[in-house]
Amino acid sequence: MAKSRSQFVCQNCGATSPRWSGKCDSCGEWNTLVEENAGTGIGAAPMARTLRKGTPVALVSLSGELEEAPRIATGIAELDRVTGGGFVRGSALLVGGDPGIGKSTLLMQASAALARLGHSVVYVSGEEAVAQIRLRARRLGAVEANVGLAAETSVENILATLEAGSTPSLVILDSIQTLWTELADSAPGTVTQVRASAQAMIRYAKKSGATIVLVGHVTKEGQIAGPRVVEHMVDAVLYFEGEGGHHFRILRTVKNRFGPTDEIGVFEMSDKGLREVANPSELFLSERNESAPGAVVFAGMEGTRPVLVEIQALVAPSALGTPRRAVVGWDNARLSMVLAVLEARCGVRFGQHDVYLNVAGGYRISEPAADMAVAAALVSSLVGKPLPADAVWFGEASLSGAVRPVAHAPARLKEAEKLGFAKVFMPRIADGAKSGLSVTEFSDLTEMVARIAGTN
């Protein structure tokens, strides 16, 4: 009888090694190699399986009839926005987020909303007992008879339960790290088990037409735990974000085969669960101090949605040999670039000052269109002059000191006008897109600094 062969699999990147070592040669992480049996299942040797002759599949023409993917709208507008109009039948979604951020709460509310519309939903938890799920559903007001509950971690038992009755519209598995299958001889939560369990559930979704939602834990770096191949296997990847000290949550889509990416949905956490925020700009601007130097309103974009958010800067004399640079809600390297451009091209000196930058409300900005707003906030705080309270700013800064136009300028202007702003400071654009606002255009940061400092 052949000897059972084992291998060591990295739990961070999925790389395999014939022997254990403290550091993974592929990703460089320490203490991530775990021994797994490679005799059967995922990662097995080629001769360990009985080969069978394949059967031909029918080929269809690429120029066939185009059918719109059937969707199941939940009635939760922010969730439907992120998914592109609702859950697509037969698709698989992966939802990740920090512990306690509200993943289970959101999916419980979505289950109840679909059940009220007459859809059958199956909620399988590998982390909570049925009584605990019922207690949470009662607190959220999401008790519905059309939602089937189960506390199970075996993939084979879950598939047998789903195939025994009628096909549900939605199946929620909380979480993928707790599932295990007999095809893989390793502990639950390992790379092999997560990959094999996800493959089995996605195969069921494609075959039956049910929508599968997999809940995934995240690592300390904010990435979904387990092999990255799972993110490639599913049809959509959603991240649930939020700061512990703030009451709102952002559901962000980073992959969607059936809809737009970089879309966000905004929710507010309360004692009754998550509440939709139809106008995020009002939430982020609700507690502004309009007369403080260093505060500007940035007109940003998240997917197709314009979002207005306040950027706050504090520039103070430093008693240290190396001044501090602290950033919350923006890229630290981007701040260093803006400071360098202001010093080299505009003559504004920050070498003897500490610089603190904060995006109000715990929101995080990822687009370069915030360069001009950040530069205005820094100069305003340095010279001690507040900026106009009824103005918004946007524009990308280059290393030469010029400011470049950004995309979706009409949508940004329309959102600012809708919220009662009267002025906009933006780059000079060729198409001359204007609105009812008073528009001030700059070609470089030197003009902007001169205007804020009041030298012209």
C-alpha positions in Angstrom: 0.0 0.0 0.0 1.3 3.4 -1.0 2.5 5.6 1.9 0.3 8.6 2.6 2.1 11.7 1.5 1.8 15.1 3.3 2.7 18.6 2.2 2.9 22.0 3.9 0.5 24.7 2.6 0.9 28.4 3.3 -2.3 29.7 4.9 -1.6 33.2 3.6 -0.9 32.6 -0.2 -1.7 28.9 -0.7 1.8 28.0 -1.8 2.9 24.4 -1.1 6.2 23.1 0.2 7.5 19.5 0.7 8.9 20.4 4.1 8.2 22.8 6.9 10.1 26.1 7.3 9.5 29.1 9.4 9.1 31.5 6.5 7.1 31.0 3.3 9.3 31.3 0.2 6.4 32.6 -1.9 4.9 35.5 0.2 7.5 35.9 2.9 5.1 35.5 5.8 6.3 33.7 9.0 4.7 30.7 10.7 2.0 30.2 8.0 2.9 26.7 6.8 0.5 24.0 8.0 0.9 20.3 7.3 -1.9 18.8 5.2 -2.5 15.3 3.8 -2.0 15.3 0.0 -3.1 11.7 -0.5 -6.7 12.6 -1.6 -8.7 15.6 -2.5 -7.3 19.0 -3.3 -3.6 18.9 -4.0 -3.5 15.1 -4.4 -0.9 13.4 -6.5 -2.0 12.6 -10.1 -1.9 8.9 -9.6 -4.1 9.1 -6.4 -7.2 9.6 -8.4 -9.0 7.2 -10.8 -8.9 8.8 -14.2 -12.0 8.6 -16.4 -12.6 9.6 -20.0 -14.2 12.9 -20.4 -17.5 13.5 -22.2 -17.9 16.2 -24.9 -19.8 19.4 -24.1 -22.1 21.3 -26.5 -20.6 24.4 -28.0 -22.8 27.4 -28.7 -22.2 30.5 -30.9 -20.9 33.6 -29.3 -23.3 35.6 -31.4 -26.4 34.1 -29.8 -29.3 35.8 -28.2 -28.4 38.1 -25.3 -30.5 37.7 -22.2 -30.5 40.0 -19.2 -29.4 38.2 -16.1 -32.4 37.6 -13.9 -32.1 39.5 -10.6 -33.7 39.3 -7.2 -34.1 42.8 -5.8 -34.0 42.9 -2.0 -35.8 46.2 -1.5 -32.9 47.5 0.5 -31.8 50.3 -1.9 -28.2 50.6 -0.8 -27.6 46.9 -1.0 -29.2 46.7 -4.5 -27.1 49.6 -5.6 -23.9 47.8 -4.6 -24.9 44.5 -6.3 -25.9 46.3 -9.5 -29.7 46.0 -9.1 -30.1 42.9 -6.9 -28.8 39.4 -6.5 -28.3 37.6 -9.8 -29.7 34.1 -9.8 -27.0 31.4 -9.9 -24.3 33.7 -8.8 -21.9 33.5 -5.8 -21.0 36.5 -3.7 -18.2 36.9 -1.1 -18.8 39.4 1.7 -15.8 40.4 3.9 -15.3 42.7 6.9 -13.9 43.2 10.3 -15.4 41.3 13.3 -18.5 43.0 14.6 -18.8 45.4 11.7 -22.3 44.2 10.8 -22.0 41.5 8.1 -24.4 39.1 9.8 -26.7 41.9 10.7 -26.9 43.1 7.0 -27.4 39.6 5.7 -30.1 38.8 8.3 -32.0 42.0 7.3 -31.6 41.1 3.6 -33.0 37.6 4.3 -36.0 39.0 6.0 -36.6 41.5 3.2 -36.5 38.8 0.5 -38.7 36.5 2.6 -41.3 39.3 2.8 -41.3 39.4 -1.0 -42.1 35.7 -1.2 -38.6 34.3 -1.8 -37.3 31.3 0.1 -34.1 31.9 2.0 -31.7 29.4 3.8 -29.4 30.8 6.4 -26.6 28.5 7.5 -24.4 29.5 10.4 -21.2 27.8 11.4 -20.5 30.2 14.3 -23.9 30.5 16.1 -26.6 28.2 17.3 -30.1 28.4 16.0 -31.3 30.0 19.2 -28.7 32.7 19.0 -29.7 33.5 15.4 -33.4 33.7 16.4 -32.5 36.0 19.2 -30.7 38.4 16.9 -33.5 38.3 14.3 -36.0 39.2 17.0 -33.9 42.2 18.0 -33.6 43.4 14.4 -37.3 42.8 13.7 -36.4 40.3 11.0 -38.4 37.3 12.1 -39.8 35.6 9.0 -41.2 32.1 8.6 -39.9 31.8 5.1 -36.3 31.9 6.3 -34.9 28.4 7.0 -32.1 28.2 9.7 -29.4 25.7 10.3 -26.3 25.5 12.4 -24.0 23.2 10.3 -20.4 23.2 9.1 -20.3 20.0 6.9 -20.5 20.9 3.2 -21.9 17.5 2.4 -24.7 17.9 5.0 -25.5 21.4 3.7 -25.7 20.2 0.1 -27.9 17.2 1.0 -30.2 19.6 2.9 -30.5 22.0 0.0 -31.1 19.3 -2.6 -33.7 17.5 -0.5 -36.3 20.4 -0.9 -37.1 23.0 -3.4 -34.3 25.2 -4.6 -34.1 28.4 -2.4 -33.7 31.8 -3.9 -30.8 32.7 -1.5 -28.4 30.7 0.6 -26.2 32.5 3.1 -23.2 30.7 4.6 -21.7 32.4 7.7 -18.8 31.9 7.4 -16.7 30.1 4.7 -13.8 29.7 7.2 -15.9 27.4 9.4 -17.0 25.0 6.6 -15.2 21.7 6.0 -15.6 18.9 3.4 -14.5 15.3 3.3 -12.7 15.9 0.0 -9.9 17.7 1.9 -8.0 16.1 4.8 -7.2 19.2 6.8 -8.6 21.4 9.5 -11.5 23.9 8.9 -10.2 27.3 8.0 -7.1 26.1 6.2 -6.4 27.1 2.6 -7.3 23.6 1.3 -10.6 23.4 3.2 -11.7 27.0 2.3 -11.0 26.4 -1.4 -12.7 23.0 -1.6 -15.8 24.2 0.3 -16.1 27.3 -1.8 -15.8 25.2 -5.0 -18.6 22.8 -3.8 -21.0 25.6 -3.0 -20.3 27.6 -6.1 -20.9 24.5 -8.2 -24.3 24.1 -6.5 -25.2 27.7 -7.3 -24.4 27.3 -11.0 -26.3 24.0 -11.2 -29.4 25.0 -9.2 -29.8 28.7 -10.0 -29.7 29.7 -6.3 -27.7 32.7 -5.2 -25.0 31.9 -2.7 -23.6 34.5 -0.3 -20.3 33.5 1.4 -19.2 35.5 4.5 -15.5 35.7 4.9 -13.3 36.8 7.8 -10.5 39.4 7.1 -6.9 39.4 8.1 -5.2 42.2 10.1 -4.2 43.8 6.7 -7.9 44.0 5.8 -7.8 41.2 3.1 -10.3 38.4 3.1 -8.7 35.4 4.9 -7.9 32.3 2.9 -6.6 31.8 -0.6 -7.1 34.7 -3.1 -8.3 32.1 -5.6 -11.7 32.2 -3.8 -12.1 35.9 -4.8 -11.5 34.9 -8.4 -14.0 32.0 -8.3 -17.0 34.1 -7.0 -19.0 36.5 -9.2 -18.8 39.5 -6.8 -16.7 40.6 -3.8 -18.1 43.0 -1.3 -16.2 44.6 1.6 -18.1 45.9 4.6 -16.1 48.8 6.1 -16.4 51.2 9.0 -14.6 52.7 12.0 -15.3 51.5 15.5 -15.9 55.1 16.8 -18.4 56.0 14.1 -21.9 54.8 13.6 -22.0 54.4 9.9 -20.9 51.6 7.7 -19.9 51.4 4.0 -20.5 48.4 1.8 -18.1 48.6 -1.1 -17.9 46.4 -4.2 -14.5 45.6 -5.5 -15.5 43.0 -8.1 -18.9 42.5 -9.9 -19.3 40.4 -13.0 -22.9 41.6 -13.4 -22.6 45.3 -12.4 -20.3 48.3 -11.8 -17.4 48.2 -9.5 -16.2 50.8 -7.0 -19.9 51.4 -6.0 -20.7 52.0 -2.3 -23.8 51.7 -0.1 -23.9 53.6 3.1 -25.6 52.4 6.3 -26.0 53.7 9.8 -25.7 51.3 12.7 -28.4 51.6 15.4 -29.9 49.4 18.1 -32.4 48.1 15.6 -29.8 47.1 13.0 -28.6 48.9 9.9 -30.5 51.8 8.5 -30.0 53.0 4.9 -28.5 56.4 4.3 -29.9 57.7 1.1 -27.8 60.9 1.1 -24.3 60.2 2.5 -23.1 63.8 1.8 -25.5 65.2 4.5 -24.2 62.6 7.0 -20.5 63.4 6.4 -21.2 67.2 6.6 -23.6 67.2 9.5 -21.2 68.5 12.2 -19.0 71.0 10.3 -17.2 73.9 11.9 -17.5 76.4 9.0 -15.3 79.1 10.5 -12.2 76.9 11.3 -9.1 77.4 9.2 -7.9 74.2 7.4 -11.4 72.8 6.7 -12.6 72.3 3.1 -15.4 70.3 1.5 -14.2 67.9 -1.2 -16.6 66.8 -4.0 -15.6 63.2 -4.5 -17.0 60.2 -6.5 -17.6 56.6 -5.4 -18.5 54.6 -8.5 -21.5 56.5 -10.0 -22.3 58.3 -6.7 -21.0 61.8 -5.9 -20.1 62.2 -2.2 -19.3 65.4 -0.4 -17.0 65.0 2.6 -15.1 67.4 4.8 -11.2 67.3 4.9 -9.6 68.8 7.9 -5.9 69.9 8.2 -3.9 71.2 11.1 -0.5 72.6 10.6 1.3 73.5 13.9 4.9 74.5 14.8 7.0 71.4 15.7 9.4 71.1 18.6 10.8 67.9 17.1 13.8 67.5 14.8 11.6 65.5 12.4 8.1 66.9 12.2 5.1 64.6 12.5 3.0 63.6 9.5 -0.3 62.0 10.6 -3.1 61.0 8.2 -6.5 59.5 8.8 -8.7 58.6 5.8 -6.2 59.4 3.0 -3.0 57.9 1.6 0.1 58.9 3.5 2.3 58.8 0.4 -0.1 61.1 -1.4 0.1 63.6 1.5 3.9 63.6 1.3 3.7 64.3 -2.5 1.3 67.3 -2.0 3.6 68.7 0.7 6.6 68.4 -1.6 4.9 70.1 -4.5 3.7 73.0 -2.3 7.2 73.5 -1.0 9.1 73.1 -4.3 6.6 74.8 -6.7 4.7 77.3 -4.5 7.3 78.2 -1.9 5.1 77.1 1.1 7.4 75.8 3.9 6.2 72.9 6.1 9.7 71.8 7.2 9.3 73.2 10.8 5.6 72.2 11.2 3.7 69.1 12.2 1.0 68.2 9.7 -2.2 66.4 10.7 -4.8 65.5 8.1 -8.2 63.9 8.8 -11.2 63.0 6.6 -14.2 63.7 8.8 -16.7 61.0 9.7 -14.2 58.1 9.3 -14.6 58.1 5.5 -11.7 57.0 3.4 -10.7 58.8 0.1 -8.9 56.8 -2.6 -9.1 59.0 -5.7 -6.4 61.6 -6.6 -9.1 64.2 -7.2 -8.7 65.2 -3.5 -5.2 66.7 -4.1 -6.4 70.2 -4.6 -8.7 70.1 -1.6 -6.0 68.8 0.6 -3.5 71.5 -0.6 -6.1 74.2 0.1 -6.7 72.8 3.6 -3.0 72.7 4.4 -2.4 76.3 3.2 -5.5 77.6 5.0 -4.3 76.1 8.3 -0.8 77.4 7.8 -1.8 81.0 7.2 -4.7 80.8 9.7 -7.4 82.0 7.2 -10.7 80.0 6.9 -11.9 79.1 3.5 -15.4 80.0 2.1 -17.9 77.8 3.9 -20.2 77.5 0.9 -17.5 76.2 -1.5 -16.4 72.8 -2.7 -13.0 71.8 -4.1 -11.7 69.1 -6.4 -8.7 68.6 -8.7 -5.6 66.5 -9.2 -2.2 67.9 -8.6 0.9 67.1 -10.8 4.5 67.2 -9.7 5.0 70.3 -11.8 2.4 72.2 -9.7 -0.3 72.1 -12.3 -3.8 71.0 -11.5 -5.5 68.5 -13.8 -9.1 68.0 -14.6 -10.8 65.0 -13.2 -13.7 62.8 -14.4 -17.4 63.3 -13.6 -17.1 67.0 -13.0 -20.8 67.7 -13.9 -22.0 65.1 -11.3 -19.8 66.7 -8.6 -21.2 70.1 -9.4 -24.7 68.9 -9.4 -24.4 67.3 -6.0 -22.8 70.4 -4.5 -25.6 72.6 -5.9 -28.2 70.2 -4.5 -26.8 70.5 -1.0 -26.8 74.3 -1.1 -23.2 75.2 -1.9 -22.7 78.3 -4.0 -19.0 78.2 -5.1 -16.7 75.6 -6.6 -12.9 75.8 -7.0 -11.7 73.4 -9.7 -9.1 72.9 -12.5 -9.5 74.8 -15.8 -11.3 72.4 -18.2 -11.7 72.7 -21.9 -15.3 71.7 -22.3 -16.5 74.5 -20.0 -18.9 72.4 -18.0 -20.7 74.8 -15.7 -23.7 74.9 -13.4 -25.5 77.4 -11.3 -22.5 77.6 -9.0 -19.9 80.4 -9.0 -17.0 78.6 -10.6 -13.3 79.6 -10.0 -10.8 77.8 -12.1 -7.1 77.4 -11.4 -4.4 76.2 -13.8 -1.8 75.5 -11.1 -1.4 75.4 -7.3 0.5 78.7 -7.3 -2.7 80.6 -8.2 -4.6 78.8 -5.5 -2.0 79.5 -2.8 -2.0 83.2 -3.8 -5.7 83.4 -3.6 -5.9 81.8 -0.1 -3.1 83.8 1.3 -4.8 87.0 0.0 -1.9 88.3 -2.0 -4.0 89.0 -5.1 
